[in-house]
Amino acid sequence: MEPNSLKWVGSSCGLHGPYIFYKAFKFNRDGKPRILSLGDFFFVRCKPEDPICIAELQLLWEERTSKQLLSSSKLYFLPEDTPQGRTVGHGEHEVIAVSEKVIVRLEDLVKWTVPDFSGWAHGLKAEPLKPSVVRELGTNGRREALHRYRESTLTSGLNFRDIQRERAQLGEDLQQVLVLSYPQYCRYRSILARLREQPSSLLTDHTVLALGGIAALGGNTRILYCRDTFEHPALLQNESICDEFGDHCFSFPVNLPVGNCIFKRAAEVRPEGKTVIGVGK
């Protein structure tokens, strides 16, 4: 990470005591600017010797007294990278969530990010939109509408228009990985089956999206699902974890009113319960 490259993006979205909450931040890694916002999934490595896992950014805030910039994320590991290992009960596209959220300073979270994840081949490759459809989205305003729909489903309706503008200036547009709940994954597979042989443009239809469709703007997005959690004792020894900030920060009510929307604490979300259906094995 380049020195002094950390910067909040967009307006704050909540205030509670000494804590100011934000929707996104910007940083430079290896000379390349990047933005991470609430609801984003991205690849991280907690230690140089650790396997790559997926982080879901769930909370961003600044502690005004100490000037600490902090984040709370949920981590997802491949079954073979957990203490129990992969079993016959795990699906081909399944990941398992760490039971506790990890609170990390932004500067450490940036160090965790994995710039090169070309070797990651796990997950269902999302059905991409044809280039002609993507071009049409850019000319008729539907691309922005699609972004707004996606953000509203991931972040409880927060206004991300200012974040989208910043991302557009950087040329950022693609989410490389997405972790769904098991029912969401099943609905997505069902939609793909029903739309087989149909134009890919149907994936941008709001009815299809509401039924579980996912409009992937690029051809490299990987879809995985999570239905279980596990204890990760090794994380307790990670020097980057800042649990001392968690007890105080998460003592406020779950919902914070922000303008016309409600900021819901994503830490309350739990994976779906286990089911005996084995999709994607």
C-alpha positions in Angstrom: 0.0 0.0 0.0 1.3 3.5 -0.9 1.7 5.9 2.1 -1.3 8.1 2.8 -3.4 6.5 0.1 -6.3 5.6 2.3 -9.3 7.9 1.8 -13.0 7.6 2.5 -15.2 7.7 -0.6 -18.6 9.4 -0.5 -20.5 10.9 2.4 -20.8 9.3 5.8 -23.8 7.2 6.4 -24.2 7.1 10.2 -23.0 8.6 13.5 -23.0 7.1 16.9 -21.0 8.5 19.8 -17.3 8.7 18.7 -18.0 6.6 15.6 -18.6 7.9 12.1 -19.7 5.2 9.6 -18.9 5.2 5.9 -19.9 3.3 2.7 -16.5 2.9 0.9 -12.8 3.7 0.9 -10.1 4.2 -1.7 -6.5 3.0 -1.6 -3.6 2.4 -3.9 -1.9 -1.0 -4.2 1.0 -1.6 -6.5 0.4 1.8 -8.1 -3.3 0.9 -8.9 -6.2 2.8 -7.3 -9.0 0.7 -6.0 -12.3 1.2 -4.2 -13.9 -1.2 -1.7 -17.5 -0.6 -0.5 -20.0 -2.2 1.8 -21.2 -5.5 0.4 -18.1 -6.1 -1.7 -16.6 -9.5 -1.9 -12.8 -9.6 -2.5 -9.9 -12.0 -2.2 -7.6 -11.7 0.9 -4.8 -13.6 2.6 -4.7 -13.1 6.3 -1.0 -14.0 6.5 1.6 -14.6 3.8 1.5 -18.4 4.4 -2.3 -18.6 4.7 -4.5 -19.8 1.8 -6.5 -17.3 -0.1 -10.0 -16.7 1.2 -12.9 -14.3 0.4 -13.8 -11.3 2.5 -17.2 -9.6 2.6 -16.9 -6.0 3.7 -19.7 -5.4 6.2 -18.9 -2.2 8.2 -16.6 0.8 7.8 -16.1 3.4 10.5 -13.7 5.9 12.0 -13.1 6.2 15.7 -12.8 10.0 16.1 -10.9 10.0 19.4 -8.0 7.8 18.3 -8.4 8.6 14.5 -8.5 4.8 13.8 -9.9 3.8 10.4 -11.6 0.4 10.9 -13.4 -2.3 9.1 -15.5 -5.4 9.9 -15.5 -8.3 7.4 -16.9 -11.8 7.2 -14.4 -14.3 5.9 -15.2 -17.4 3.7 -12.8 -20.3 3.2 -12.9 -23.3 0.9 -13.8 -26.5 2.9 -10.3 -27.9 2.3 -8.8 -24.9 4.1 -10.8 -25.4 7.3 -9.7 -27.6 10.2 -12.4 -30.2 9.4 -11.4 -30.4 5.7 -13.6 -31.1 2.7 -16.1 -34.0 3.0 -18.5 -35.7 0.7 -21.2 -33.4 2.1 -19.7 -30.2 0.7 -20.7 -28.9 -2.7 -18.3 -28.1 -5.5 -19.1 -24.4 -5.2 -19.4 -24.2 -1.4 -17.4 -22.0 1.0 -17.7 -21.9 4.8 -17.8 -18.7 6.8 -15.8 -18.0 9.9 -18.2 -17.8 12.8 -16.9 -14.5 14.1 -16.4 -11.3 12.1 -12.9 -9.9 11.9 -12.2 -6.2 12.8 -9.1 -4.9 11.1 -7.6 -1.5 10.6 -8.0 -0.4 7.0 -4.2 -0.2 6.5 -4.0 -3.9 7.5 -7.0 -4.9 5.4 -5.4 -3.4 2.3 -2.2 -5.4 3.1 -4.5 -8.5 3.2 -5.9 -7.9 -0.3 -4.7 -10.2 -3.1 -4.0 -8.2 -6.3 -3.3 -11.3 -8.4 -5.9 -14.0 -8.0 -5.6 -15.5 -11.5 -5.0 -18.9 -10.0 -8.4 -19.0 -8.3 -10.6 -21.4 -10.3 -13.2 -22.2 -7.7 -16.9 -21.4 -8.0 -19.5 -21.4 -10.7 -18.5 -19.1 -13.6 -21.3 -16.5 -13.9 -23.1 -16.4 -17.2 -21.7 -13.2 -18.8 -23.6 -10.6 -20.8 -22.8 -10.4 -24.4 -20.6 -7.4 -25.3 -23.4 -5.9 -27.4 -25.7 -6.0 -24.3 -23.1 -4.4 -22.1 -22.6 -1.6 -24.7 -26.4 -1.0 -24.8 -26.5 -0.8 -21.0 -23.9 2.0 -21.2 -25.9 4.0 -23.7 -29.4 3.9 -22.3 -28.8 4.4 -18.6 -29.6 0.8 -17.7 -26.1 0.1 -16.5 -26.5 2.6 -13.7 -29.9 1.2 -12.9 -28.4 -2.3 -12.7 -25.8 -1.0 -10.3 -28.4 0.6 -8.1 -30.4 -2.6 -8.1 -27.4 -4.7 -7.1 -26.3 -2.2 -4.4 -29.8 -2.0 -2.9 -29.9 -5.8 -2.5 -26.5 -6.0 -0.9 -26.5 -3.0 1.4 -30.1 -2.5 2.6 -30.9 0.4 0.2 -28.1 2.8 1.0 -27.5 5.4 -1.7 -24.3 4.4 -3.5 -24.5 6.9 -6.4 -21.5 8.8 -5.3 -19.5 5.6 -5.0 -20.6 4.5 -8.5 -19.3 7.8 -9.9 -15.9 7.4 -8.3 -15.7 3.8 -9.5 -16.6 4.9 -13.1 -13.8 7.4 -13.1 -11.4 4.6 -12.1 -12.8 2.3 -14.7 -13.8 -0.2 -12.0 -16.9 -2.1 -12.9 -16.6 -5.8 -12.2 -17.1 -7.9 -9.1 -14.8 -10.9 -9.4 -16.4 -13.1 -6.8 -19.8 -13.3 -5.1 -20.9 -15.5 -2.2 -24.6 -16.3 -2.0 -26.7 -18.0 0.6 -27.7 -21.5 -0.4 -31.3 -20.6 -1.3 -30.0 -17.7 -3.5 -27.6 -20.0 -5.2 -30.3 -22.5 -5.9 -32.6 -19.8 -7.4 -29.7 -18.6 -9.6 -29.1 -22.1 -10.9 -32.8 -22.4 -11.5 -32.9 -19.1 -13.5 -29.9 -20.2 -15.6 -31.7 -23.5 -16.4 -34.9 -21.7 -17.3 -33.2 -19.1 -19.5 -31.0 -21.6 -21.4 -30.9 -20.8 -25.1 -32.5 -17.4 -24.3 -30.8 -14.0 -25.0 -28.3 -13.0 -22.2 -30.0 -9.6 -22.1 -32.9 -11.2 -20.1 -30.5 -11.4 -17.2 -30.8 -7.6 -16.9 -34.6 -7.8 -16.6 -35.7 -6.7 -13.1 -38.2 -9.5 -12.9 -35.4 -12.0 -13.6 -33.2 -10.3 -11.1 -35.9 -10.4 -8.5 -36.3 -14.1 -9.1 -32.6 -14.7 -8.4 -30.8 -13.8 -11.6 -27.4 -12.2 -11.6 -26.3 -9.9 -14.4 -22.5 -10.3 -14.6 -21.0 -7.5 -16.6 -17.7 -9.4 -17.1 -17.0 -13.0 -17.9 -14.7 -13.8 -14.9 -17.2 -13.5 -12.0 -17.2 -16.6 -9.8 -20.4 -17.6 -7.9 -20.1 -19.5 -4.6 -22.5 -20.2 -1.8 -22.3 -20.5 2.0 -24.5 -22.5 4.3 -22.4 -23.2 7.4 -19.8 -21.6 9.8 -16.7 -22.9 11.6 -14.4 -21.8 14.3 -11.0 -20.5 13.1 -8.7 -20.5 16.2 -5.6 -19.4 14.2 -7.3 -16.0 13.6 -7.0 -15.3 17.3 -3.2 -15.2 17.0 -3.3 -12.8 14.0 -1.8 -9.5 15.1 -3.9 -7.5 12.7 -7.2 -8.4 14.4 -8.5 -5.5 16.5 -11.2 -7.1 18.7 -10.6 -4.4 21.3 -12.7 -2.1 19.1 -15.5 -4.5 18.6 -17.1 -4.7 22.1 -17.6 -0.9 22.1 -18.5 -0.4 18.5 -21.2 -3.0 18.4 -22.9 -1.9 21.6 -25.3 0.4 19.7 -28.7 -0.5 18.2 -28.7 -2.6 15.1 -30.5 0.0 12.8 -29.1 3.5 12.3 -31.4 5.9 10.4 -29.5 7.5 7.5 -31.6 10.0 5.5 -34.4 8.0 4.0 -32.9 4.6 4.5 -31.9 2.3 7.3 -28.3 1.3 7.8 -28.5 -2.3 9.0 -25.6 -3.9 10.8 -24.5 -6.6 8.5 -22.9 -8.5 11.4 -26.4 -9.7 12.4 -26.7 -11.7 9.2 -26.2 -15.4 9.6 -25.6 -18.1 6.9 -28.6 -20.3 6.0 -29.1 -23.5 7.8 -27.8 -26.7 6.3 -30.0 -28.6 3.9 -29.7 -32.1 2.5 -30.1 -31.0 -1.2 -26.7 -31.2 -3.0 -26.7 -28.7 -5.8 -23.5 -28.1 -7.7 -21.6 -31.1 -6.4 
